[in-house]
Amino acid sequence: MSKVWILVADDMSAASVAGIAEKSGCSVDALVFGDASRAEAVAGLGVGSVSLYETEETLAESMASAIAQRAVKELPAAVVLSDNATARAIAGAVAVELNAAVATNVTSVKVEAGKTVVEQLAAEGEAVRVLEVTGSVVCVIADGGEEAEQSAPVAVETVSAEQAHDMKVVATNVDAGGSNGLATAEKVVGVGLGIGEKENLSLVDDLADALGAEVACTLPLCDNYHWFEHNRVVGTSTQKISPRLYMCFGSSGAPQHMTGVRSSKVIVAVNNDPEAPVFRECAYGIVGDAKKILPVLTEAVRKA
Ligand SMILES: Cc1cc2nc3c(=O)[nH]c(=O)nc-3n(C[C@H](O)[C@H](O)[C@H](O)COP(=O)(O)OP(=O)(O)OC[C@H]3O[C@@H](n4cnc5c(N)ncnc54)[C@H](O)[C@@H]3O)c2cc1C
């Protein structure tokens, strides 16, 4: 039986990567880069085996050649990963060694006799393209896919990989402004042009304070109005976030913005245009004036 590999180098996307792989029709081998807690979490996601490559002192990227050599021996039909920088580096080496095709924005992988059928999002997420691949394929998944169910955990095998390069971290220089906490925030309040005036941002701050949330914004509020630092923008040009709750006010839901927030567990949108695209991507939508709804929500959260 063919096998599918998943490459996991972060905690946020593991369940989505496993969710796509488990529907491939193949047994799934997980290659995890990080520590034992990450590997143990992956072990309970319906996979057949877990190999842990510990990366506390060793950079995962320096193991890429060794992983590629393993791929040559095991010939996975597909290698599934999220759009994570470390996983991409390893997948790149694997793709070269296997002479594999590479597909991005992938929502489904099915391994059939002699070929693999891959579905990927196209046309800004408005269409699904179906690809047929002969030979191995490296699949970078789209955000927001169905997550694997929890299952009885398999054993984790810690594996050592020969480092092809003497590459190690010698310093980590944190941005002088410091981390703004967005990357790891559990709750984020996002704001777009619909907020109107700069003065209205205090309404956003009030809700964020009440919720214990971080504040994010759409690109124009930074680039055109300079109301926010660049590190508060989420989307294609900047960063992706995966909070449990993302509430956005006065944002149209442009694909370049939604790419950055689609991995949120729950999205709540407030917009005065019932046709705004953001309503197609949220779990809860409120049609109305953000300036009126913000204080009402803040009050309700404070009372809760
Ligand atoms: C190459 C490229 C990269 C980009 N990268 C990013 C990126 O990383 N992140 C990003 O955010 N954008 C990015 N953009 C810009 C993106 O395409 C959109 O232009 C931007 O996200 C729109 O911001 P917005 O939703 O705040 O504004 P708009 O699209 O103008 O939407 C404002 C919304 O507010 C609503 N509204 C108006 N008044 C009210 C009110 N009183 N109450 C409630 N709602 C109201 C309107 O109905 C409208 O839907 C990029 C664009 C390009 C071309």
The ligand as an ORCA input file, in Angstrom:
! r2SCAN-3c Opt
* xyz 0 1
  C      -0.570     42.495     -3.461
  C      -1.555     42.897     -2.387
  C      -1.320     42.487     -1.101
  C      -2.215     42.841     -0.086
  N      -1.981     42.403      1.184
  C      -2.883     42.691      2.165
  C      -2.716     42.211      3.486
  O      -1.738     41.526      3.811
  N      -3.651     42.516      4.407
  C      -4.763     43.270      4.110
  O      -5.573     43.515      5.000
  N      -4.939     43.739      2.870
  C      -4.032     43.485      1.888
  N      -4.218     43.990      0.644
  C      -5.318     44.933      0.434
  C      -6.635     44.212      0.212
  O      -6.745     43.847     -1.146
  C      -7.818     45.124      0.551
  O      -7.735     46.301     -0.210
  C      -7.869     45.502      2.018
  O      -7.748     44.364      2.838
  C      -9.208     46.145      2.279
  O      -9.205     46.684      3.567
  P     -10.572     46.983      4.303
  O     -11.382     45.744      4.372
  O     -10.223     47.679      5.559
  O     -11.245     48.075      3.340
  P     -12.425     47.984      2.322
  O     -12.231     46.871      1.376
  O     -12.605     49.342      1.767
  O     -13.675     47.593      3.207
  C     -14.250     48.436      4.139
  C     -15.535     47.757      4.593
  O     -16.099     48.472      5.651
  C     -17.496     48.452      5.518
  N     -18.031     49.593      6.253
  C     -18.061     50.907      5.893
  N     -18.600     51.650      6.885
  C     -18.912     50.798      7.884
  C     -19.484     50.956      9.169
  N     -19.856     52.164      9.644
  N     -19.672     49.847      9.926
  C     -19.334     48.603      9.478
  N     -18.778     48.408      8.272
  C     -18.546     49.481      7.495
  C     -17.740     48.503      4.037
  O     -19.012     47.941      3.720
  C     -16.589     47.664      3.498
  O     -16.984     46.314      3.323
  C      -3.341     43.645     -0.385
  C      -3.569     44.040     -1.701
  C      -2.685     43.684     -2.685
  C      -2.961     44.139     -4.092
*
